[in-house]
Every structure is written in C-alpha cells, then in structure tokens.
Amino acid sequence: MSVIATAGCQSPAEAPSGPEQVYRDACLICHAGPGASAPDLTTLSAVNGGSFPMEEVIAIIDGRQDVRAHGSPMPVWGARYSTEDIRSLAAYLATIQQS
C-alpha cells in the first residue's frame, strides 16, 4: 500500500470578495476607462450637488430603480449579491468620490 503525501498541497486561495473587489470585477468594465459606456461612479456626489445619493445608488444596483443613463440595460446585481454586499458596495462608492 502506498501513501501519497499531501502536505503542502492546498486549495488555491479564494479571491477577495469585499466591496473594492466587487467594484473592480463588476463595475469598472462599464464605468471607467476610455471605453466606458456608463457614468463615472467616482463623480456621483459631484453631479448630485455634493451629496452622495446612497439610497438611489443601492436601488440602482439591486435593480429596484431603472437607469436611463446607460447605453444598454444595467445588470440587476440584486440577484447576484446580497443586500449586505450591495450596501457595502454603495458605501465603498461613497468613499471614492472625486470633486
């Protein structure tokens, strides 16, 4: 009978799933860079009179509020992320606002 040594063999580390990672994975493709087809998420406060529209942002992300500013329909992230994840993402967006 042979024994297979497995010491040192580990599953790959899971990718971070915090709000910054969700922003990079789910938002930036449409909301940043030269090919952006949707509004820059770092200027939401600036275009809203200096106030971050937290509840509106949450409603847009979870799909309760339709967005007309996108060139195509925005994915409904409420089906993929929990309410807590969406609130964390919105709170993160509030921290990256530029004037």
CNS distance restraints for C-alpha pairs under 8 A (distance, minus, plus):
assign (resid  16 and name CA) (resid  21 and name CA) 6.34 0.50 0.50
assign (resid  17 and name CA) (resid  21 and name CA) 5.61 0.50 0.50
assign (resid  17 and name CA) (resid  22 and name CA) 6.30 0.50 0.50
assign (resid  18 and name CA) (resid  22 and name CA) 6.31 0.50 0.50
assign (resid  18 and name CA) (resid  85 and name CA) 7.96 0.50 0.50
assign (resid  19 and name CA) (resid  23 and name CA) 6.03 0.50 0.50
assign (resid  19 and name CA) (resid  85 and name CA) 7.05 0.50 0.50
assign (resid  19 and name CA) (resid  88 and name CA) 5.83 0.50 0.50
assign (resid  19 and name CA) (resid  89 and name CA) 4.64 0.50 0.50
assign (resid  19 and name CA) (resid  92 and name CA) 6.27 0.50 0.50
assign (resid  20 and name CA) (resid  24 and name CA) 6.30 0.50 0.50
assign (resid  20 and name CA) (resid  89 and name CA) 7.28 0.50 0.50
assign (resid  20 and name CA) (resid  92 and name CA) 6.85 0.50 0.50
assign (resid  21 and name CA) (resid  25 and name CA) 6.01 0.50 0.50
assign (resid  22 and name CA) (resid  26 and name CA) 5.58 0.50 0.50
assign (resid  22 and name CA) (resid  27 and name CA) 7.31 0.50 0.50
assign (resid  22 and name CA) (resid  89 and name CA) 7.23 0.50 0.50
assign (resid  23 and name CA) (resid  27 and name CA) 4.95 0.50 0.50
assign (resid  23 and name CA) (resid  28 and name CA) 6.38 0.50 0.50
assign (resid  23 and name CA) (resid  89 and name CA) 7.01 0.50 0.50
assign (resid  24 and name CA) (resid  28 and name CA) 5.37 0.50 0.50
assign (resid  24 and name CA) (resid  29 and name CA) 7.84 0.50 0.50
assign (resid  25 and name CA) (resid  29 and name CA) 7.61 0.50 0.50
assign (resid  27 and name CA) (resid  31 and name CA) 5.88 0.50 0.50
assign (resid  28 and name CA) (resid  32 and name CA) 5.10 0.50 0.50
assign (resid  28 and name CA) (resid  33 and name CA) 7.82 0.50 0.50
assign (resid  29 and name CA) (resid  33 and name CA) 7.93 0.50 0.50
assign (resid  29 and name CA) (resid  36 and name CA) 7.00 0.50 0.50
assign (resid  30 and name CA) (resid  35 and name CA) 7.48 0.50 0.50
assign (resid  30 and name CA) (resid  36 and name CA) 4.87 0.50 0.50
assign (resid  30 and name CA) (resid  37 and name CA) 5.37 0.50 0.50
assign (resid  30 and name CA) (resid  38 and name CA) 5.59 0.50 0.50
assign (resid  31 and name CA) (resid  36 and name CA) 5.17 0.50 0.50
assign (resid  31 and name CA) (resid  37 and name CA) 6.56 0.50 0.50
assign (resid  31 and name CA) (resid  38 and name CA) 5.06 0.50 0.50
assign (resid  31 and name CA) (resid  39 and name CA) 5.70 0.50 0.50
assign (resid  31 and name CA) (resid  40 and name CA) 5.14 0.50 0.50
assign (resid  31 and name CA) (resid  41 and name CA) 6.35 0.50 0.50
assign (resid  32 and name CA) (resid  36 and name CA) 5.09 0.50 0.50
assign (resid  32 and name CA) (resid  38 and name CA) 7.95 0.50 0.50
assign (resid  32 and name CA) (resid  40 and name CA) 6.01 0.50 0.50
assign (resid  32 and name CA) (resid  41 and name CA) 7.91 0.50 0.50
assign (resid  36 and name CA) (resid  40 and name CA) 7.97 0.50 0.50
assign (resid  37 and name CA) (resid  70 and name CA) 6.58 0.50 0.50
assign (resid  37 and name CA) (resid  71 and name CA) 6.02 0.50 0.50
assign (resid  38 and name CA) (resid  69 and name CA) 6.67 0.50 0.50
assign (resid  38 and name CA) (resid  70 and name CA) 4.91 0.50 0.50
assign (resid  38 and name CA) (resid  71 and name CA) 6.66 0.50 0.50
assign (resid  39 and name CA) (resid  69 and name CA) 7.08 0.50 0.50
assign (resid  39 and name CA) (resid  70 and name CA) 7.31 0.50 0.50
assign (resid  40 and name CA) (resid  44 and name CA) 7.41 0.50 0.50
assign (resid  41 and name CA) (resid  93 and name CA) 7.01 0.50 0.50
assign (resid  41 and name CA) (resid  97 and name CA) 7.58 0.50 0.50
assign (resid  42 and name CA) (resid  93 and name CA) 6.98 0.50 0.50
assign (resid  42 and name CA) (resid  96 and name CA) 5.72 0.50 0.50
assign (resid  42 and name CA) (resid  97 and name CA) 4.41 0.50 0.50
assign (resid  42 and name CA) (resid  98 and name CA) 5.66 0.50 0.50
assign (resid  43 and name CA) (resid  47 and name CA) 6.32 0.50 0.50
assign (resid  43 and name CA) (resid  97 and name CA) 5.65 0.50 0.50
assign (resid  43 and name CA) (resid  98 and name CA) 5.64 0.50 0.50
assign (resid  43 and name CA) (resid  99 and name CA) 6.79 0.50 0.50
assign (resid  44 and name CA) (resid  48 and name CA) 6.19 0.50 0.50
assign (resid  44 and name CA) (resid  52 and name CA) 6.23 0.50 0.50
assign (resid  44 and name CA) (resid  53 and name CA) 7.38 0.50 0.50
assign (resid  44 and name CA) (resid  97 and name CA) 6.87 0.50 0.50
assign (resid  45 and name CA) (resid  49 and name CA) 6.45 0.50 0.50
assign (resid  45 and name CA) (resid  50 and name CA) 4.69 0.50 0.50
assign (resid  45 and name CA) (resid  51 and name CA) 4.79 0.50 0.50
assign (resid  45 and name CA) (resid  52 and name CA) 4.36 0.50 0.50
assign (resid  45 and name CA) (resid  53 and name CA) 7.03 0.50 0.50
assign (resid  45 and name CA) (resid  94 and name CA) 7.92 0.50 0.50
assign (resid  45 and name CA) (resid  97 and name CA) 6.36 0.50 0.50
assign (resid  45 and name CA) (resid  98 and name CA) 7.62 0.50 0.50
assign (resid  45 and name CA) (resid  99 and name CA) 7.47 0.50 0.50
assign (resid  46 and name CA) (resid  50 and name CA) 4.90 0.50 0.50
assign (resid  46 and name CA) (resid  51 and name CA) 7.25 0.50 0.50
assign (resid  46 and name CA) (resid  97 and name CA) 7.82 0.50 0.50
assign (resid  46 and name CA) (resid  98 and name CA) 7.14 0.50 0.50
assign (resid  46 and name CA) (resid  99 and name CA) 5.51 0.50 0.50
assign (resid  48 and name CA) (resid  52 and name CA) 6.79 0.50 0.50
assign (resid  48 and name CA) (resid  53 and name CA) 7.18 0.50 0.50
assign (resid  50 and name CA) (resid  99 and name CA) 7.78 0.50 0.50
assign (resid  52 and name CA) (resid  94 and name CA) 6.26 0.50 0.50
assign (resid  53 and name CA) (resid  57 and name CA) 6.07 0.50 0.50
assign (resid  54 and name CA) (resid  58 and name CA) 6.24 0.50 0.50
assign (resid  54 and name CA) (resid  90 and name CA) 6.55 0.50 0.50
assign (resid  54 and name CA) (resid  91 and name CA) 7.59 0.50 0.50
assign (resid  54 and name CA) (resid  94 and name CA) 7.63 0.50 0.50
assign (resid  55 and name CA) (resid  59 and name CA) 6.15 0.50 0.50
assign (resid  56 and name CA) (resid  60 and name CA) 6.15 0.50 0.50
assign (resid  56 and name CA) (resid  65 and name CA) 7.57 0.50 0.50
assign (resid  57 and name CA) (resid  61 and name CA) 6.17 0.50 0.50
assign (resid  57 and name CA) (resid  90 and name CA) 6.47 0.50 0.50
assign (resid  58 and name CA) (resid  62 and name CA) 6.12 0.50 0.50
assign (resid  58 and name CA) (resid  86 and name CA) 6.50 0.50 0.50
assign (resid  58 and name CA) (resid  87 and name CA) 6.46 0.50 0.50
assign (resid  58 and name CA) (resid  90 and name CA) 6.19 0.50 0.50
assign (resid  59 and name CA) (resid  63 and name CA) 5.97 0.50 0.50
assign (resid  59 and name CA) (resid  64 and name CA) 4.93 0.50 0.50
assign (resid  59 and name CA) (resid  65 and name CA) 5.23 0.50 0.50
assign (resid  60 and name CA) (resid  64 and name CA) 6.06 0.50 0.50
assign (resid  60 and name CA) (resid  65 and name CA) 4.77 0.50 0.50
assign (resid  60 and name CA) (resid  66 and name CA) 6.33 0.50 0.50
assign (resid  60 and name CA) (resid  67 and name CA) 6.74 0.50 0.50
assign (resid  61 and name CA) (resid  76 and name CA) 6.44 0.50 0.50
assign (resid  61 and name CA) (resid  77 and name CA) 5.66 0.50 0.50
assign (resid  61 and name CA) (resid  78 and name CA) 6.66 0.50 0.50
assign (resid  61 and name CA) (resid  86 and name CA) 6.92 0.50 0.50
assign (resid  62 and name CA) (resid  76 and name CA) 5.76 0.50 0.50
assign (resid  62 and name CA) (resid  77 and name CA) 5.20 0.50 0.50
assign (resid  62 and name CA) (resid  78 and name CA) 3.87 0.50 0.50
assign (resid  62 and name CA) (resid  79 and name CA) 7.45 0.50 0.50
assign (resid  62 and name CA) (resid  83 and name CA) 7.84 0.50 0.50
assign (resid  62 and name CA) (resid  86 and name CA) 7.05 0.50 0.50
assign (resid  63 and name CA) (resid  75 and name CA) 7.78 0.50 0.50
assign (resid  63 and name CA) (resid  76 and name CA) 4.79 0.50 0.50
assign (resid  63 and name CA) (resid  77 and name CA) 6.73 0.50 0.50
assign (resid  63 and name CA) (resid  78 and name CA) 6.15 0.50 0.50
assign (resid  67 and name CA) (resid  73 and name CA) 7.34 0.50 0.50
assign (resid  67 and name CA) (resid  74 and name CA) 7.07 0.50 0.50
assign (resid  68 and name CA) (resid  73 and name CA) 8.00 0.50 0.50
assign (resid  70 and name CA) (resid  74 and name CA) 6.75 0.50 0.50
assign (resid  76 and name CA) (resid  80 and name CA) 7.82 0.50 0.50
assign (resid  77 and name CA) (resid  81 and name CA) 5.93 0.50 0.50
assign (resid  78 and name CA) (resid  82 and name CA) 6.59 0.50 0.50
assign (resid  78 and name CA) (resid  83 and name CA) 7.20 0.50 0.50
assign (resid  78 and name CA) (resid  86 and name CA) 7.51 0.50 0.50
assign (resid  81 and name CA) (resid  85 and name CA) 5.76 0.50 0.50
assign (resid  81 and name CA) (resid  86 and name CA) 6.39 0.50 0.50
assign (resid  82 and name CA) (resid  86 and name CA) 6.28 0.50 0.50
assign (resid  83 and name CA) (resid  87 and name CA) 6.16 0.50 0.50
assign (resid  84 and name CA) (resid  88 and name CA) 6.10 0.50 0.50
assign (resid  85 and name CA) (resid  89 and name CA) 6.12 0.50 0.50
assign (resid  86 and name CA) (resid  90 and name CA) 6.16 0.50 0.50
assign (resid  87 and name CA) (resid  91 and name CA) 6.10 0.50 0.50
assign (resid  88 and name CA) (resid  92 and name CA) 6.12 0.50 0.50
assign (resid  89 and name CA) (resid  93 and name CA) 6.20 0.50 0.50
assign (resid  90 and name CA) (resid  94 and name CA) 6.33 0.50 0.50
assign (resid  91 and name CA) (resid  95 and name CA) 6.67 0.50 0.50
assign (resid  92 and name CA) (resid  96 and name CA) 6.77 0.50 0.50
assign (resid  93 and name CA) (resid  97 and name CA) 6.75 0.50 0.50
